[in-house]
Amino acid sequence: MNFKQVIGAAGLSLLAAIAAPGHAAASSSASLSGFSYKLIDLDPDDGITAGLTMSFPDYFISAAAYRDNSGVPSPEQVINNPGTAHVTSGGGSATASFDGTTAKSLTTNGHMPLVASTSIVSWYFTLTPNTTVVFSGLGAIHADRAGGVSANAASQLYATYVGPNAPYDTTIYDGVNTLDGLNLSKQLSLTLTSGGYALDGQVGILTSSDIQGGSIAAVPEPSTYALFIGGLAALACARRRKRQA
C-alpha cells in the first residue's frame, strides 16, 4: 500500500461519507512553520557530544478532487519533492506545498463532492545516547464553513520510534485541528529522550485540509485523528526501512 492509497482511504473514512455538492464560498487551510529542534545533553561527562542526525527526507505533497465516494481522486497531482501541487475542478481547488521550511494546505469548494490537500514531510533520525531532543513548530488552521459545507483542517508534528524495551513502534504527536476550533494557532512540541543507547526513528510534519459539499458530516472522534496520524507515521517508517534494505 502506498501513500496515495492510504490518503484516499483514510481521508474518506476520517471525514465520514461524502455529501451532495455545495455552492457556498467555503475554504479551509493549515500550515506548519518554523520546524526546528533543541538538544539537551543529559550527561556532559559521558564523552559523547549531544547530536541529532536527520536524513532520508520523504515528501508526499498531494492535491486532489473526488467525484464520488470511491476514494479514487480525479484529478490529482502528487509530488515527492519540495514544491507545490495544485488542482482545480468543478469551481473548487486544492493546493499543497512545502518550501523547505513551511508546509501548507489550502482548499476552496466548488461543485465537487470533496477537495483535499495534504503535505507530509518526514525524516529518519538518530539521537545520540543520553540526549533529549525537543522538536517544535507553529501549527495554524482556519476553516470557513459557509453554506453548511464541511471544512476541515489539521496541522501535526509526529514521531515514531522503537524504545529499548518496546517490541513495537511507538508514535507520539502534537497538533491542532478543527475539532479544537475553526481558527486557531498553537506552538507544537514533541520531546524524545534516549537512554544509554542511540535512539532511531522517524519524525515528520503534516498539514491537511479538505472541503466536502452539502451538510456538515459527523465530526470524527479525536481517537480517529490519532489513528490516522499513527497510520501515516507507521507507513513512513515502513517506507524508510524498505529503502534501507
Steps between C-alpha positions, in 0.01 A plus 500: 500500500638843410438852628242570228288202606533582870402865454206405279364237737588667831384841384158377397445291811631778724264760359189275485281443195514757222187712473341681206698782330487845656514844344604737778844662519642274768872454555746326728874526555778367719866583543799392705789744508825545688572130536814471715656307786699556819746254655564446871808304611391290799852384586771751406766273652430191288738608224220508239408827336122537487387473140210426266536367147205550262519329161300333221231771467172366363247735336133443423336817368150430367207699363189313391132523413256211543191457282341230718565292812709238323821641647647549151603863436446669164689719441801461730855631509763343724863609527776332701729798544474853641259706290130553436222266387180661372175390338178675404172329419134591510577853617696374803873472554759327717858608557772333707858618537829472682771760438773354718384662824119523491229249408163634384164364385214706354161402357202694363172341405308494176276227364716195579391274788847526657822694444801423718864595540772333707866580566711242683875530547694251713860425588683202646686607814767369737533659843824454694491321836405693814339778300162670491370662182205739490340544156278803454304694242205736471180331384209708370160412356203687358163371380210701357191279486289738294182352358498205739784312332752299699840671506778331697869565564783353708863582575714235671847414623557126541779258580526123504780301659586169665600531865759274666230295678222529242450230233283729284521849356375774730333804344460837670350814354390852576266702284203722450191425292142610444380288790665769715361802313474658156769768521792405724876503531710301745867453577553128448762299686631141522762381748708184453770370734758230437648286772838334498461417130429706190133544412387445140166599351302715263385858556260684274272794442153481351241749382167411345184680399182397324152615410195281454187630332158488662414485868778471754585135555530337839810623679758224551617414850848616609606134508428483125746783436754321721453178305536687170827665602628176651430317176687761297795486735514121487484508120781755484712280727431196283602691187823607669583142600431376147731766363778394738462128418 
